[in-house]
């Protein structure tokens, strides 16, 4: 309460212009910036600009360069923003005591001049700085007597969408100190959203690349956000009423059928009410989302205005009858990131009966939202009336004297405190933008896992280990297969020769070698020849199968490691498939003299035996009967001897054939074993050469992969150290920026 006001209507605003003092963090070492000169903030800003250029963020460097020029300019450019019908234009008029803002929707820059004047300035582009010089052809004079009409008519003659703003100069002592007031068009999407949730992107306002498209549509869509909630309440009330009616009907003694029907209708009404309530809730959610988008659009538009207008301080005007909502807090939060001298002014206190509570509530909401902003409440109508009547008391009640004092102090603090705080915020935001990709890159490198080059090295090492295991496998496989092949070849030859021998013995069981040898010997030779050829062919097939099986021990990427011609050449080399013939066995001839002698020897017994028998009958020893008996016995002896000689010849032939077949078996078995040994040596030499070639290839790949892995690890380590060094440099610069904000004049 000031000393010149008493009673329940006492003005409580002056003390609110001082934002809560910052509590400095405890320091364990001396702050190098506290003893430095007032312009040290310029060094920090220049270092930040150089850091932006070094990190390839030319847009940030350009943005900071523009803000640097604004901070070095002696003028204090105050951007007055707010929603529609919040009294911001009238606030500027009351400050300078002149009708300089007509609310035409065209931004108006109010500055000091020795003589009044106004002109409409056409900028080159929508994002061009308002402080940049423009040519004479882009300056269109305006009529001060009817400023609003003149601005509207002049702007209507320009092409649609042309970026323009009005520049009004008036001789005022308040403006002579360097104060420049900038009236802006109403921010879109803020009216009617006191309780709308704030958008998420408002905190990002103020960056050089922004877009304000769709703001009007968002504002239109957001204007419907409150009404669906009312519909939801009405639907829920209808449902409750229907249920209650059903209960009353059931308890009033109505007939059961009618009560049941009424209860059913009531239940249906309740269900329809619940469904309507759900639709209303969805509409309310969509309205809240639209409100968030509208707040985002307002934040983007306000940030564009602040950036292009070159604002040093932002003054946010808000009707004292409605206070600050979440949408306004979102916009203010975005401004507070870049403008430390943020000022919230509640207007129209002359007709807001409860403006003090609104002011206290707004301060509390700003504190809870973490928005450092000075707050006050004014009445433009009281100010203008007081200036017209010369009533100093009424002027004090309007709240403008304290606002003017605050603005003058801000002008005086611009070269030092305001500049330091502004640089602290700008540098903090820019350095955070620079550090974010570095931290992401460092985190990605930390969580990236095994690098590709190291993975290739590990894969090559596994290939080498697999190749070594493969060498052991194919050697063991070749040794086992060779042993099995030798056993199978011997068994096969034995079975085939036994079959031929069995056929030969069967043949000589009936045939006489002396008579059938010429027929038997070609058959025997042909059979043994076919046996040798079949065995050789089978051995070649079995050897090829064995070679392919051994080759299967190699990895698939080794390719075709054994050409088939090498196997056939190894089997056929040195083999002799020609089977020699067999001479007939020596056969003892059964000559007629031998037959006569054998016959006489055999007949002697017959003659004696029959002669003795007939002598009992009185006959002589030699008689026809004894002679006949001797002839019978002699013939039988000759026949028996002939059979005995045939058996002997057959046995001798069989033995001779068996010995011949056994000799052929031994020779073929020896040749087969020799062929298997040659195949073993050929396969061993071939697969050894293949293994050595593969090992040489893998070793080359291993050396290359190791060199690439070492190079990649070194590069990644160097990159990691560079990232850490850059982050450390940015952190030191950020600490200097924070120290700037902690310096007190």
Buried (B, 14 or more C-beta within 10 A) or exposed (E): EBEEEEEEEEBBBBEBBEBEEEEEEEEEEEBEBEEBEEEBBBBBBBBBBEBBBEBEBEEBBBBBBBBBEBBEBEBBBBBBBBBBEBBBBBBBBBBBBBBBBBBBEBBBBBBBBEEEBBBBBBBEEEEEBBBEEBEEEBEBEBEBEEBBEBBBEBBEEEEEEEBBBBBBBBEBEBBEBBBBBBBBBBBBBBBBBBEBBBBEBBBBBBBBEBEBEBBBBBBEBBBBBBEBBEBBEBBBEBBEBBBEBBEEBBEEEBEEEEBBEBBEBBBEBBEBBBEBBEBBBEBBEBBBBBBBBBBBBBBBBBBBBBBBBBBBBBBBBBBBBBBBBBBBBBBBBBBBBBBBBBBBBBBBBBEBEEBBEBBBEBBEBBEEBEBBBBBBBBBBBBBBBBBEEEBEEBBBBBBBBBBEEBBBBBBBBBBBBBBBBBBBBBBBBBBEBBBEBBEEBBEEBEEEEEBEBBEBBEEBBEBBEBBEEBBEBBBEBBEEBBEEBBEBBBEBBEEBBEEBBEBBBEBBEEBBBBEBBEEBBEEBBEBBBBBBEEBBEBBBEBBBEBBBEBBEBBEEEBEEBBEEEBBBEBBBEEBEBEBEEBEBBEBEEBEEEBBEEBBBBBBBBBBBBBBEEBEEEEBEEBBEBBBBBBBEBBBBBBEEBEEEBBEEBBEBBBEBBBEBBEEBBEBBBEBBBEBBEBBBEBBBEBBEEBBEEBBEBBEEBBEBBBEBBEEBBEEBEEEBEEBEEBBEBBEEBBBBBBBBBBBEE
